[in-house]
Amino acid sequence: MITKRIIPCLDVKDGKVVKGVNFEKLKDVASPVDLARFYSDNGADELVFFYITASAEGRKLFTEVLTEVAKTVFIPLTVGGGIRETSDFERVLSCGADKVSVNSGAIANPDLIRQAAQKYGNQCVVISADIKRVDGKFHVFAKGGREDTGMDAVPWIVRCVREGAGEVVVNSMDTDGVKNGFDIELLDAVCKAVDVPVIASGGAGSQQHFVELFQKIPTIDAGLAASVFHFGEIAIPDLKNTLKQNGIIVRL
């Protein structure tokens, strides 16, 4: 079994980390620089930053925040939000990001993944898919979960991997922020369809949810969460000890 990764996600808006339930009701949490340093010092394997401010001023502020975070922490950083062309990859990679996550930009321009993979390498390109059940089918959503594309999620992810995405983040909108557990059905379907690392996002509410994730889907690579880490409901060192006690390989 591969070593499993635990990844906090920081949604950054107007220079602060925010987190809501089902992509709504955003609440301020903390300074992203302070929070990133805390996670780096307390066992996080990687960090994911999602930039959710559309304005030019917000982009400038986020660039400053990301540069400061990259100077502060020494674990891999993945950055997403507002990635629409290869110049956006260049912008965040030059600030210190290790990987770039794209969702709506790839939906609008299907060639973006191939172009970015050719220029920066597959290992830098992450497809982040926001997925929700619609009439019993998994649909891909765009624009921060506001727009149903009508596309079937698994074939879309397979296409993105074929174009050059080296990693997949599966964001279940049905379970996001609800804390009743990861979307096992969805995650299992994606893991069976692709041969690149898959990160589970949406639904973590307890340590046991992570145990169930890795036990039920042995091929999943990582578990990602936000509020349970931000508000101290789960401490990463405690979580990793629990995982180890359950036979799951983690970096301590």
C-alpha positions, 0 to 999 in steps of 0.5 A: 500500500502506498503512503497516504497523504493528508492535505488541508485545503485553504480557500482564500478570499480577500486575503483570508481563509474562508470555509462554508457548507456546500460551497455557500455561507462562507466564513472567515477563518484565519490568515493563510500564511499563519495557517499554512505554517501551522499545518506545515509544522504539524504533519500536513503532507501537502497544502491546497490553496483555492483562490476564490476572489475574481477581482484583479485586486484580489488576484494581486493580494493572493499572489502576495499571500502565495509568495509569502506562504511558499517562503514559509513552508516546505511541503508541496503547494497546489494552487487553483482558482481562476486558472484559464490559460497557460500564463496563469500556470506560469504566474502561480508556479513563479510564486512558489506553487508546485502544482496547479489545479484547474477546473472551469478553465479546462471546461472552457478550453479543453486544450488547456491541460494538454498545453500546460502538461507539455509546457510544465510537465504532467506532475504540475497539472491537477484536474479538480472536478466539482461533481454533484449527482443530477438525476442519478448521474455524476455531473461536472459543475463549473464556476465554483459549483454554480453551473451544471455543465451536463457532462458525465464526471468520470469520462470527463476526468478520464479525458483530462488524464489522457490529455496530461493531468497528473493528479485528480482532486474529486470534490463531491458537492453532495458531501462538501461541508456536511461532515458525514463522510467521504463520497465513497461511491463517486471516489471508487468510480474515479479510482477505477477509471484512472491510473494517476493519484486521486485525492478525495475532497468533501465530507470529512467529519471525523478521524473514522471517515479517513479510516473508512476512506483508505480502507474501502478504497485502497487505491486512493492516494490522499484525503483532503479537508478544510473546516475539521482541520481549521477549527481544531476538530481533527488534529493531523498528528492524532489522525495519522496515529489513528490511521497507523493503528488501523494499518494505513501507511502514513508519514509521521 
